[in-house]
Amino acid sequence: MANPLQFIQQTRSEISKVVWPTRREVFLTTIMVFVMASLTAVFFFLVDTLIRVGLQALLAFFG
C-alpha cells in the first residue's frame, strides 16, 4: 500500500488524463437522453394500451 502523499500524487496524475466533455457535448447528449426516454415511454404506453384492449376484448368475447 502506497503512502498517502504518493496516493494523492497518483490520483492527480490520473485525473489530469481525463478528457472532459464540452458544454455542447453535454447539452446534446442530455437532449438525446430526454428524447430517447420520451420515445421509450410512448412505446411502452402504446404496448400497454394494446395489451389492455386485447385482454378486454378477449374477456368480453369469452365472458
mmCIF file as Biopython writes it, N, C-alpha, C and O atoms, coordinates in Angstrom:
data_model
#
loop_
_atom_site.group_PDB
_atom_site.id
_atom_site.type_symbol
_atom_site.label_atom_id
_atom_site.label_alt_id
_atom_site.label_comp_id
_atom_site.label_asym_id
_atom_site.label_entity_id
_atom_site.label_seq_id
_atom_site.pdbx_PDB_ins_code
_atom_site.Cartn_x
_atom_site.Cartn_y
_atom_site.Cartn_z
_atom_site.occupancy
_atom_site.B_iso_or_equiv
_atom_site.auth_seq_id
_atom_site.auth_asym_id
_atom_site.pdbx_PDB_model_num
ATOM 1   N N  . MET A ? 1  ? 0.854   -1.181  0.000   1.0 0.0 1  A 1 
ATOM 2   C CA . MET A ? 1  ? 0.000   0.000   0.000   1.0 0.0 1  A 1 
ATOM 3   C C  . MET A ? 1  ? 0.902   1.247   0.000   1.0 0.0 1  A 1 
ATOM 4   O O  . MET A ? 1  ? 1.863   1.342   0.763   1.0 0.0 1  A 1 
ATOM 5   N N  . ALA A ? 2  ? 0.558   2.192   -0.879  1.0 0.0 2  A 1 
ATOM 6   C CA . ALA A ? 2  ? 1.364   3.413   -1.005  1.0 0.0 2  A 1 
ATOM 7   C C  . ALA A ? 2  ? 1.039   4.370   0.134   1.0 0.0 2  A 1 
ATOM 8   O O  . ALA A ? 2  ? -0.033  4.308   0.738   1.0 0.0 2  A 1 
ATOM 9   N N  . ASN A ? 3  ? 1.987   5.252   0.411   1.0 0.0 3  A 1 
ATOM 10  C CA . ASN A ? 3  ? 1.725   6.231   1.462   1.0 0.0 3  A 1 
ATOM 11  C C  . ASN A ? 3  ? 0.719   7.269   0.939   1.0 0.0 3  A 1 
ATOM 12  O O  . ASN A ? 3  ? 0.544   7.398   -0.273  1.0 0.0 3  A 1 
ATOM 13  N N  . PRO A ? 4  ? 0.068   7.998   1.828   1.0 0.0 4  A 1 
ATOM 14  C CA . PRO A ? 4  ? -0.995  8.924   1.414   1.0 0.0 4  A 1 
ATOM 15  C C  . PRO A ? 4  ? -0.545  9.996   0.415   1.0 0.0 4  A 1 
ATOM 16  O O  . PRO A ? 4  ? -1.300  10.339  -0.495  1.0 0.0 4  A 1 
ATOM 17  N N  . LEU A ? 5  ? 0.657   10.523  0.571   1.0 0.0 5  A 1 
ATOM 18  C CA . LEU A ? 5  ? 1.152   11.550  -0.340  1.0 0.0 5  A 1 
ATOM 19  C C  . LEU A ? 5  ? 1.316   10.981  -1.748  1.0 0.0 5  A 1 
ATOM 20  O O  . LEU A ? 5  ? 0.946   11.624  -2.730  1.0 0.0 5  A 1 
ATOM 21  N N  . GLN A ? 6  ? 1.867   9.785   -1.841  1.0 0.0 6  A 1 
ATOM 22  C CA . GLN A ? 6  ? 2.046   9.146   -3.139  1.0 0.0 6  A 1 
ATOM 23  C C  . GLN A ? 6  ? 0.677   8.845   -3.770  1.0 0.0 6  A 1 
ATOM 24  O O  . GLN A ? 6  ? 0.499   9.011   -4.976  1.0 0.0 6  A 1 
ATOM 25  N N  . PHE A ? 7  ? -0.260  8.415   -2.973  1.0 0.0 7  A 1 
ATOM 26  C CA . PHE A ? 7  ? -1.606  8.127   -3.463  1.0 0.0 7  A 1 
ATOM 27  C C  . PHE A ? 7  ? -2.240  9.381   -4.062  1.0 0.0 7  A 1 
ATOM 28  O O  . PHE A ? 7  ? -2.835  9.320   -5.138  1.0 0.0 7  A 1 
ATOM 29  N N  . ILE A ? 8  ? -2.118  10.511  -3.377  1.0 0.0 8  A 1 
ATOM 30  C CA . ILE A ? 8  ? -2.687  11.775  -3.864  1.0 0.0 8  A 1 
ATOM 31  C C  . ILE A ? 8  ? -2.010  12.192  -5.166  1.0 0.0 8  A 1 
ATOM 32  O O  . ILE A ? 8  ? -2.683  12.649  -6.090  1.0 0.0 8  A 1 
ATOM 33  N N  . GLN A ? 9  ? -0.708  12.042  -5.252  1.0 0.0 9  A 1 
ATOM 34  C CA . GLN A ? 9  ? 0.011   12.382  -6.482  1.0 0.0 9  A 1 
ATOM 35  C C  . GLN A ? 9  ? -0.444  11.508  -7.648  1.0 0.0 9  A 1 
ATOM 36  O O  . GLN A ? 9  ? -0.642  12.002  -8.758  1.0 0.0 9  A 1 
ATOM 37  N N  . GLN A ? 10 ? -0.608  10.224  -7.396  1.0 0.0 10 A 1 
ATOM 38  C CA . GLN A ? 10 ? -1.055  9.316   -8.450  1.0 0.0 10 A 1 
ATOM 39  C C  . GLN A ? 10 ? -2.490  9.634   -8.874  1.0 0.0 10 A 1 
ATOM 40  O O  . GLN A ? 10 ? -2.828  9.569   -10.056 1.0 0.0 10 A 1 
ATOM 41  N N  . THR A ? 11 ? -3.309  9.970   -7.917  1.0 0.0 11 A 1 
ATOM 42  C CA . THR A ? 11 ? -4.696  10.321  -8.222  1.0 0.0 11 A 1 
ATOM 43  C C  . THR A ? 11 ? -4.764  11.573  -9.083  1.0 0.0 11 A 1 
ATOM 44  O O  . THR A ? 11 ? -5.507  11.614  -10.064 1.0 0.0 11 A 1 
ATOM 45  N N  . ARG A ? 12 ? -3.996  12.589  -8.726  1.0 0.0 12 A 1 
ATOM 46  C CA . ARG A ? 12 ? -3.951  13.822  -9.525  1.0 0.0 12 A 1 
ATOM 47  C C  . ARG A ? 12 ? -3.447  13.544  -10.935 1.0 0.0 12 A 1 
ATOM 48  O O  . ARG A ? 12 ? -3.952  14.116  -11.902 1.0 0.0 12 A 1 
ATOM 49  N N  . SER A ? 13 ? -2.469  12.679  -11.054 1.0 0.0 13 A 1 
ATOM 50  C CA . SER A ? 13 ? -1.917  12.317  -12.352 1.0 0.0 13 A 1 
ATOM 51  C C  . SER A ? 13 ? -2.984  11.646  -13.217 1.0 0.0 13 A 1 
ATOM 52  O O  . SER A ? 13 ? -3.108  11.953  -14.402 1.0 0.0 13 A 1 
ATOM 53  N N  . GLU A ? 14 ? -3.746  10.742  -12.630 1.0 0.0 14 A 1 
ATOM 54  C CA . GLU A ? 14 ? -4.794  10.039  -13.378 1.0 0.0 14 A 1 
ATOM 55  C C  . GLU A ? 14 ? -5.930  10.985  -13.766 1.0 0.0 14 A 1 
ATOM 56  O O  . GLU A ? 14 ? -6.444  10.908  -14.882 1.0 0.0 14 A 1 
ATOM 57  N N  . ILE A ? 15 ? -6.323  11.870  -12.860 1.0 0.0 15 A 1 
ATOM 58  C CA . ILE A ? 15 ? -7.404  12.819  -13.147 1.0 0.0 15 A 1 
ATOM 59  C C  . ILE A ? 15 ? -7.009  13.772  -14.269 1.0 0.0 15 A 1 
ATOM 60  O O  . ILE A ? 15 ? -7.863  14.201  -15.045 1.0 0.0 15 A 1 
ATOM 61  N N  . SER A ? 16 ? -5.736  14.106  -14.363 1.0 0.0 16 A 1 
ATOM 62  C CA . SER A ? 16 ? -5.294  15.016  -15.428 1.0 0.0 16 A 1 
ATOM 63  C C  . SER A ? 16 ? -5.398  14.367  -16.801 1.0 0.0 16 A 1 
ATOM 64  O O  . SER A ? 16 ? -5.390  15.072  -17.810 1.0 0.0 16 A 1 
ATOM 65  N N  . LYS A ? 17 ? -5.495  13.030  -16.865 1.0 0.0 17 A 1 
ATOM 66  C CA . LYS A ? 17 ? -5.629  12.316  -18.136 1.0 0.0 17 A 1 
ATOM 67  C C  . LYS A ? 17 ? -7.065  12.252  -18.635 1.0 0.0 17 A 1 
ATOM 68  O O  . LYS A ? 17 ? -7.310  11.882  -19.783 1.0 0.0 17 A 1 
ATOM 69  N N  . VAL A ? 18 ? -8.022  12.615  -17.770 1.0 0.0 18 A 1 
ATOM 70  C CA . VAL A ? 18 ? -9.435  12.543  -18.135 1.0 0.0 18 A 1 
ATOM 71  C C  . VAL A ? 18 ? -9.745  13.606  -19.184 1.0 0.0 18 A 1 
ATOM 72  O O  . VAL A ? 18 ? -9.331  14.758  -19.056 1.0 0.0 18 A 1 
ATOM 73  N N  . VAL A ? 19 ? -10.477 13.207  -20.221 1.0 0.0 19 A 1 
ATOM 74  C CA . VAL A ? 19 ? -10.928 14.157  -21.240 1.0 0.0 19 A 1 
ATOM 75  C C  . VAL A ? 19 ? -12.371 14.519  -20.912 1.0 0.0 19 A 1 
ATOM 76  O O  . VAL A ? 19 ? -13.278 13.705  -21.085 1.0 0.0 19 A 1 
ATOM 77  N N  . TRP A ? 20 ? -12.574 15.732  -20.441 1.0 0.0 20 A 1 
ATOM 78  C CA . TRP A ? 20 ? -13.896 16.167  -20.027 1.0 0.0 20 A 1 
ATOM 79  C C  . TRP A ? 20 ? -14.696 16.616  -21.238 1.0 0.0 20 A 1 
ATOM 80  O O  . TRP A ? 20 ? -14.131 17.217  -22.152 1.0 0.0 20 A 1 
ATOM 81  N N  . PRO A ? 21 ? -16.005 16.340  -21.271 1.0 0.0 21 A 1 
ATOM 82  C CA . PRO A ? 21 ? -16.824 16.757  -22.410 1.0 0.0 21 A 1 
ATOM 83  C C  . PRO A ? 21 ? -17.023 18.274  -22.417 1.0 0.0 21 A 1 
ATOM 84  O O  . PRO A ? 21 ? -16.977 18.938  -21.381 1.0 0.0 21 A 1 
ATOM 85  N N  . THR A ? 22 ? -17.243 18.786  -23.614 1.0 0.0 22 A 1 
ATOM 86  C CA . THR A ? 22 ? -17.518 20.220  -23.738 1.0 0.0 22 A 1 
ATOM 87  C C  . THR A ? 22 ? -18.959 20.490  -23.317 1.0 0.0 22 A 1 
ATOM 88  O O  . THR A ? 22 ? -19.759 19.566  -23.171 1.0 0.0 22 A 1 
ATOM 89  N N  . ARG A ? 23 ? -19.275 21.753  -23.126 1.0 0.0 23 A 1 
ATOM 90  C CA . ARG A ? 23 ? -20.638 22.140  -22.759 1.0 0.0 23 A 1 
ATOM 91  C C  . ARG A ? 23 ? -21.628 21.715  -23.842 1.0 0.0 23 A 1 
ATOM 92  O O  . ARG A ? 23 ? -22.738 21.274  -23.541 1.0 0.0 23 A 1 
ATOM 93  N N  . ARG A ? 24 ? -21.218 21.852  -25.105 1.0 0.0 24 A 1 
ATOM 94  C CA . ARG A ? 24 ? -22.090 21.460  -26.226 1.0 0.0 24 A 1 
ATOM 95  C C  . ARG A ? 24 ? -22.349 19.949  -26.216 1.0 0.0 24 A 1 
ATOM 96  O O  . ARG A ? 24 ? -23.481 19.517  -26.433 1.0 0.0 24 A 1 
ATOM 97  N N  . GLU A ? 25 ? -21.322 19.152  -25.968 1.0 0.0 25 A 1 
ATOM 98  C CA . GLU A ? 25 ? -21.488 17.697  -25.916 1.0 0.0 25 A 1 
ATOM 99  C C  . GLU A ? 25 ? -22.434 17.289  -24.784 1.0 0.0 25 A 1 
ATOM 100 O O  . GLU A ? 25 ? -23.276 16.408  -24.961 1.0 0.0 25 A 1 
ATOM 101 N N  . VAL A ? 26 ? -22.294 17.923  -23.640 1.0 0.0 26 A 1 
ATOM 102 C CA . VAL A ? 26 ? -23.170 17.628  -22.509 1.0 0.0 26 A 1 
ATOM 103 C C  . VAL A ? 26 ? -24.608 17.997  -22.854 1.0 0.0 26 A 1 
ATOM 104 O O  . VAL A ? 26 ? -25.531 17.237  -22.563 1.0 0.0 26 A 1 
ATOM 105 N N  . PHE A ? 27 ? -24.802 19.158  -23.472 1.0 0.0 27 A 1 
ATOM 106 C CA . PHE A ? 27 ? -26.138 19.610  -23.848 1.0 0.0 27 A 1 
ATOM 107 C C  . PHE A ? 27 ? -26.774 18.645  -24.846 1.0 0.0 27 A 1 
ATOM 108 O O  . PHE A ? 27 ? -27.927 18.248  -24.676 1.0 0.0 27 A 1 
ATOM 109 N N  . LEU A ? 28 ? -26.031 18.267  -25.883 1.0 0.0 28 A 1 
ATOM 110 C CA . LEU A ? 28 ? -26.578 17.375  -26.906 1.0 0.0 28 A 1 
ATOM 111 C C  . LEU A ? 28 ? -26.894 15.988  -26.359 1.0 0.0 28 A 1 
ATOM 112 O O  . LEU A ? 28 ? -27.937 15.422  -26.684 1.0 0.0 28 A 1 
ATOM 113 N N  . THR A ? 29 ? -26.027 15.445  -25.550 1.0 0.0 29 A 1 
ATOM 114 C CA . THR A ? 29 ? -26.307 14.120  -25.003 1.0 0.0 29 A 1 
ATOM 115 C C  . THR A ? 29 ? -27.476 14.168  -24.017 1.0 0.0 29 A 1 
ATOM 116 O O  . THR A ? 29 ? -28.237 13.205  -23.924 1.0 0.0 29 A 1 
ATOM 117 N N  . THR A ? 30 ? -27.629 15.254  -23.292 1.0 0.0 30 A 1 
ATOM 118 C CA . THR A ? 30 ? -28.774 15.407  -22.391 1.0 0.0 30 A 1 
ATOM 119 C C  . THR A ? 30 ? -30.073 15.435  -23.183 1.0 0.0 30 A 1 
ATOM 120 O O  . THR A ? 30 ? -31.048 14.784  -22.806 1.0 0.0 30 A 1 
ATOM 121 N N  . ILE A ? 31 ? -30.090 16.188  -24.279 1.0 0.0 31 A 1 
ATOM 122 C CA . ILE A ? 31 ? -31.280 16.251  -25.142 1.0 0.0 31 A 1 
ATOM 123 C C  . ILE A ? 31 ? -31.571 14.862  -25.713 1.0 0.0 31 A 1 
ATOM 124 O O  . ILE A ? 31 ? -32.727 14.442  -25.757 1.0 0.0 31 A 1 
ATOM 125 N N  . MET A ? 32 ? -30.536 14.152  -26.149 1.0 0.0 32 A 1 
ATOM 126 C CA . MET A ? 32 ? -30.736 12.806  -26.700 1.0 0.0 32 A 1 
ATOM 127 C C  . MET A ? 32 ? -31.324 11.866  -25.653 1.0 0.0 32 A 1 
ATOM 128 O O  . MET A ? 32 ? -32.185 11.048  -25.976 1.0 0.0 32 A 1 
ATOM 129 N N  . VAL A ? 33 ? -30.880 11.969  -24.419 1.0 0.0 33 A 1 
ATOM 130 C CA . VAL A ? 33 ? -31.415 11.123  -23.352 1.0 0.0 33 A 1 
ATOM 131 C C  . VAL A ? 33 ? -32.899 11.428  -23.137 1.0 0.0 33 A 1 
ATOM 132 O O  . VAL A ? 33 ? -33.703 10.505  -23.004 1.0 0.0 33 A 1 
ATOM 133 N N  . PHE A ? 34 ? -33.268 12.702  -23.103 1.0 0.0 34 A 1 
ATOM 134 C CA . PHE A ? 34 ? -34.680 13.063  -22.930 1.0 0.0 34 A 1 
ATOM 135 C C  . PHE A ? 34 ? -35.533 12.569  -24.086 1.0 0.0 34 A 1 
ATOM 136 O O  . PHE A ? 34 ? -36.643 12.081  -23.873 1.0 0.0 34 A 1 
ATOM 137 N N  . VAL A ? 35 ? -35.028 12.692  -25.312 1.0 0.0 35 A 1 
ATOM 138 C CA . VAL A ? 35 ? -35.775 12.226  -26.491 1.0 0.0 35 A 1 
ATOM 139 C C  . VAL A ? 35 ? -35.959 10.714  -26.425 1.0 0.0 35 A 1 
ATOM 140 O O  . VAL A ? 35 ? -37.066 10.216  -26.629 1.0 0.0 35 A 1 
ATOM 141 N N  . MET A ? 36 ? -34.883 9.979   -26.142 1.0 0.0 36 A 1 
ATOM 142 C CA . MET A ? 36 ? -34.978 8.516   -26.089 1.0 0.0 36 A 1 
ATOM 143 C C  . MET A ? 36 ? -35.883 8.062   -24.945 1.0 0.0 36 A 1 
ATOM 144 O O  . MET A ? 36 ? -36.635 7.101   -25.106 1.0 0.0 36 A 1 
ATOM 145 N N  . ALA A ? 37 ? -35.826 8.725   -23.808 1.0 0.0 37 A 1 
ATOM 146 C CA . ALA A ? 37 ? -36.703 8.378   -22.686 1.0 0.0 37 A 1 
ATOM 147 C C  . ALA A ? 37 ? -38.165 8.628   -23.047 1.0 0.0 37 A 1 
ATOM 148 O O  . ALA A ? 37 ? -39.041 7.840   -22.690 1.0 0.0 37 A 1 
ATOM 149 N N  . SER A ? 38 ? -38.424 9.721   -23.751 1.0 0.0 38 A 1 
ATOM 150 C CA . SER A ? 38 ? -39.790 10.028  -24.176 1.0 0.0 38 A 1 
ATOM 151 C C  . SER A ? 38 ? -40.295 9.001   -25.181 1.0 0.0 38 A 1 
ATOM 152 O O  . SER A ? 38 ? -41.431 8.537   -25.078 1.0 0.0 38 A 1 
ATOM 153 N N  . LEU A ? 39 ? -39.461 8.647   -26.148 1.0 0.0 39 A 1 
ATOM 154 C CA . LEU A ? 39 ? -39.855 7.640   -27.135 1.0 0.0 39 A 1 
ATOM 155 C C  . LEU A ? 39 ? -40.114 6.294   -26.467 1.0 0.0 39 A 1 
ATOM 156 O O  . LEU A ? 39 ? -41.066 5.600   -26.824 1.0 0.0 39 A 1 
ATOM 157 N N  . THR A ? 40 ? -39.291 5.926   -25.518 1.0 0.0 40 A 1 
ATOM 158 C CA . THR A ? 40 ? -39.484 4.672   -24.796 1.0 0.0 40 A 1 
ATOM 159 C C  . THR A ? 40 ? -40.784 4.704   -24.003 1.0 0.0 40 A 1 
ATOM 160 O O  . THR A ? 40 ? -41.517 3.715   -23.978 1.0 0.0 40 A 1 
ATOM 161 N N  . ALA A ? 41 ? -41.078 5.822   -23.360 1.0 0.0 41 A 1 
ATOM 162 C CA . ALA A ? 41 ? -42.315 5.950   -22.587 1.0 0.0 41 A 1 
ATOM 163 C C  . ALA A ? 41 ? -43.534 5.827   -23.505 1.0 0.0 41 A 1 
ATOM 164 O O  . ALA A ? 41 ? -44.501 5.150   -23.158 1.0 0.0 41 A 1 
ATOM 165 N N  . VAL A ? 42 ? -43.495 6.468   -24.660 1.0 0.0 42 A 1 
ATOM 166 C CA . VAL A ? 42 ? -44.609 6.380   -25.613 1.0 0.0 42 A 1 
ATOM 167 C C  . VAL A ? 42 ? -44.759 4.947   -26.109 1.0 0.0 42 A 1 
ATOM 168 O O  . VAL A ? 42 ? -45.877 4.441   -26.203 1.0 0.0 42 A 1 
ATOM 169 N N  . PHE A ? 43 ? -43.653 4.290   -26.425 1.0 0.0 43 A 1 
ATOM 170 C CA . PHE A ? 43 ? -43.697 2.908   -26.900 1.0 0.0 43 A 1 
ATOM 171 C C  . PHE A ? 43 ? -44.363 2.002   -25.869 1.0 0.0 43 A 1 
ATOM 172 O O  . PHE A ? 43 ? -45.272 1.244   -26.207 1.0 0.0 43 A 1 
ATOM 173 N N  . PHE A ? 44 ? -43.919 2.075   -24.620 1.0 0.0 44 A 1 
ATOM 174 C CA . PHE A ? 44 ? -44.484 1.207   -23.596 1.0 0.0 44 A 1 
ATOM 175 C C  . PHE A ? 44 ? -45.934 1.571   -23.283 1.0 0.0 44 A 1 
ATOM 176 O O  . PHE A ? 44 ? -46.721 0.692   -22.933 1.0 0.0 44 A 1 
ATOM 177 N N  . PHE A ? 45 ? -46.299 2.833   -23.399 1.0 0.0 45 A 1 
ATOM 178 C CA . PHE A ? 45 ? -47.696 3.228   -23.235 1.0 0.0 45 A 1 
ATOM 179 C C  . PHE A ? 45 ? -48.549 2.574   -24.310 1.0 0.0 45 A 1 
ATOM 180 O O  . PHE A ? 45 ? -49.621 2.042   -24.019 1.0 0.0 45 A 1 
ATOM 181 N N  . LEU A ? 46 ? -48.075 2.612   -25.559 1.0 0.0 46 A 1 
ATOM 182 C CA . LEU A ? 46 ? -48.838 2.006   -26.652 1.0 0.0 46 A 1 
ATOM 183 C C  . LEU A ? 46 ? -48.933 0.490   -26.499 1.0 0.0 46 A 1 
ATOM 184 O O  . LEU A ? 46 ? -49.998 -0.086  -26.722 1.0 0.0 46 A 1 
ATOM 185 N N  . VAL A ? 47 ? -47.843 -0.155  -26.124 1.0 0.0 47 A 1 
ATOM 186 C CA . VAL A ? 47 ? -47.866 -1.604  -25.914 1.0 0.0 47 A 1 
ATOM 187 C C  . VAL A ? 47 ? -48.821 -1.952  -24.775 1.0 0.0 47 A 1 
ATOM 188 O O  . VAL A ? 47 ? -49.598 -2.899  -24.896 1.0 0.0 47 A 1 
ATOM 189 N N  . ASP A ? 48 ? -48.779 -1.221  -23.696 1.0 0.0 48 A 1 
ATOM 190 C CA . ASP A ? 48 ? -49.657 -1.460  -22.563 1.0 0.0 48 A 1 
ATOM 191 C C  . ASP A ? 48 ? -51.118 -1.279  -22.960 1.0 0.0 48 A 1 
ATOM 192 O O  . ASP A ? 48 ? -51.971 -2.085  -22.589 1.0 0.0 48 A 1 
ATOM 193 N N  . THR A ? 49 ? -51.401 -0.231  -23.708 1.0 0.0 49 A 1 
ATOM 194 C CA . THR A ? 49 ? -52.767 0.018   -24.169 1.0 0.0 49 A 1 
ATOM 195 C C  . THR A ? 49 ? -53.237 -1.105  -25.083 1.0 0.0 49 A 1 
ATOM 196 O O  . THR A ? 49 ? -54.367 -1.576  -24.952 1.0 0.0 49 A 1 
ATOM 197 N N  . LEU A ? 50 ? -52.396 -1.533  -25.994 1.0 0.0 50 A 1 
ATOM 198 C CA . LEU A ? 50 ? -52.746 -2.617  -26.906 1.0 0.0 50 A 1 
ATOM 199 C C  . LEU A ? 50 ? -53.041 -3.906  -26.137 1.0 0.0 50 A 1 
ATOM 200 O O  . LEU A ? 50 ? -54.015 -4.592  -26.445 1.0 0.0 50 A 1 
ATOM 201 N N  . ILE A ? 51 ? -52.241 -4.237  -25.170 1.0 0.0 51 A 1 
ATOM 202 C CA . ILE A ? 51 ? -52.461 -5.442  -24.363 1.0 0.0 51 A 1 
ATOM 203 C C  . ILE A ? 51 ? -53.766 -5.323  -23.572 1.0 0.0 51 A 1 
ATOM 204 O O  . ILE A ? 51 ? -54.537 -6.279  -23.489 1.0 0.0 51 A 1 
ATOM 205 N N  . ARG A ? 52 ? -54.009 -4.145  -22.993 1.0 0.0 52 A 1 
ATOM 206 C CA . ARG A ? 52 ? -55.233 -3.939  -22.215 1.0 0.0 52 A 1 
ATOM 207 C C  . ARG A ? 52 ? -56.467 -4.085  -23.082 1.0 0.0 52 A 1 
ATOM 208 O O  . ARG A ? 52 ? -57.419 -4.764  -22.697 1.0 0.0 52 A 1 
ATOM 209 N N  . VAL A ? 53 ? -56.465 -3.453  -24.255 1.0 0.0 53 A 1 
ATOM 210 C CA . VAL A ? 53 ? -57.604 -3.535  -25.167 1.0 0.0 53 A 1 
ATOM 211 C C  . VAL A ? 53 ? -57.795 -4.977  -25.635 1.0 0.0 53 A 1 
ATOM 212 O O  . VAL A ? 53 ? -58.923 -5.464  -25.714 1.0 0.0 53 A 1 
ATOM 213 N N  . GLY A ? 54 ? -56.710 -5.645  -25.940 1.0 0.0 54 A 1 
ATOM 214 C CA . GLY A ? 54 ? -56.799 -7.035  -26.376 1.0 0.0 54 A 1 
ATOM 215 C C  . GLY A ? 54 ? -57.372 -7.939  -25.304 1.0 0.0 54 A 1 
ATOM 216 O O  . GLY A ? 54 ? -58.225 -8.779  -25.591 1.0 0.0 54 A 1 
ATOM 217 N N  . LEU A ? 55 ? -56.916 -7.779  -24.074 1.0 0.0 55 A 1 
ATOM 218 C CA . LEU A ? 55 ? -57.438 -8.594  -22.976 1.0 0.0 55 A 1 
ATOM 219 C C  . LEU A ? 55 ? -58.903 -8.274  -22.682 1.0 0.0 55 A 1 
ATOM 220 O O  . LEU A ? 55 ? -59.688 -9.179  -22.399 1.0 0.0 55 A 1 
ATOM 221 N N  . GLN A ? 56 ? -59.275 -7.004  -22.747 1.0 0.0 56 A 1 
ATOM 222 C CA . GLN A ? 56 ? -60.673 -6.640  -22.527 1.0 0.0 56 A 1 
ATOM 223 C C  . GLN A ? 56 ? -61.560 -7.256  -23.600 1.0 0.0 56 A 1 
ATOM 224 O O  . GLN A ? 56 ? -62.649 -7.745  -23.300 1.0 0.0 56 A 1 
ATOM 225 N N  . ALA A ? 57 ? -61.103 -7.235  -24.846 1.0 0.0 57 A 1 
ATOM 226 C CA . ALA A ? 57 ? -61.866 -7.835  -25.941 1.0 0.0 57 A 1 
ATOM 227 C C  . ALA A ? 57 ? -61.979 -9.338  -25.746 1.0 0.0 57 A 1 
ATOM 228 O O  . ALA A ? 57 ? -63.048 -9.912  -25.957 1.0 0.0 57 A 1 
ATOM 229 N N  . LEU A ? 58 ? -60.892 -9.978  -25.348 1.0 0.0 58 A 1 
ATOM 230 C CA . LEU A ? 58 ? -60.909 -11.414 -25.100 1.0 0.0 58 A 1 
ATOM 231 C C  . LEU A ? 58 ? -61.849 -11.783 -23.963 1.0 0.0 58 A 1 
ATOM 232 O O  . LEU A ? 58 ? -62.602 -12.750 -24.072 1.0 0.0 58 A 1 
ATOM 233 N N  . LEU A ? 59 ? -61.814 -11.027 -22.879 1.0 0.0 59 A 1 
ATOM 234 C CA . LEU A ? 59 ? -62.697 -11.286 -21.748 1.0 0.0 59 A 1 
ATOM 235 C C  . LEU A ? 59 ? -64.164 -11.007 -22.094 1.0 0.0 59 A 1 
ATOM 236 O O  . LEU A ? 59 ? -65.050 -11.722 -21.626 1.0 0.0 59 A 1 
ATOM 237 N N  . ALA A ? 60 ? -64.424 -10.005 -22.886 1.0 0.0 60 A 1 
ATOM 238 C CA . ALA A ? 60 ? -65.797 -9.709  -23.305 1.0 0.0 60 A 1 
ATOM 239 C C  . ALA A ? 60 ? -66.315 -10.811 -24.223 1.0 0.0 60 A 1 
ATOM 240 O O  . ALA A ? 60 ? -67.490 -11.172 -24.160 1.0 0.0 60 A 1 
ATOM 241 N N  . PHE A ? 61 ? -65.453 -11.341 -25.064 1.0 0.0 61 A 1 
ATOM 242 C CA . PHE A ? 61 ? -65.848 -12.412 -26.006 1.0 0.0 61 A 1 
ATOM 243 C C  . PHE A ? 61 ? -66.134 -13.713 -25.282 1.0 0.0 61 A 1 
ATOM 244 O O  . PHE A ? 61 ? -67.118 -14.384 -25.592 1.0 0.0 61 A 1 
ATOM 245 N N  . PHE A ? 62 ? -65.283 -14.091 -24.310 1.0 0.0 62 A 1 
ATOM 246 C CA . PHE A ? 62 ? -65.423 -15.358 -23.609 1.0 0.0 62 A 1 
ATOM 247 C C  . PHE A ? 62 ? -66.199 -15.230 -22.295 1.0 0.0 62 A 1 
ATOM 248 O O  . PHE A ? 62 ? -66.534 -16.239 -21.676 1.0 0.0 62 A 1 
ATOM 249 N N  . GLY A ? 63 ? -66.484 -14.007 -21.869 1.0 0.0 63 A 1 
ATOM 250 C CA . GLY A ? 63 ? -67.103 -13.813 -20.578 1.0 0.0 63 A 1 
ATOM 251 C C  . GLY A ? 63 ? -68.546 -13.634 -20.608 1.0 0.0 63 A 1 
ATOM 252 O O  . GLY A ? 63 ? -69.168 -13.462 -19.560 1.0 0.0 63 A 1 
#
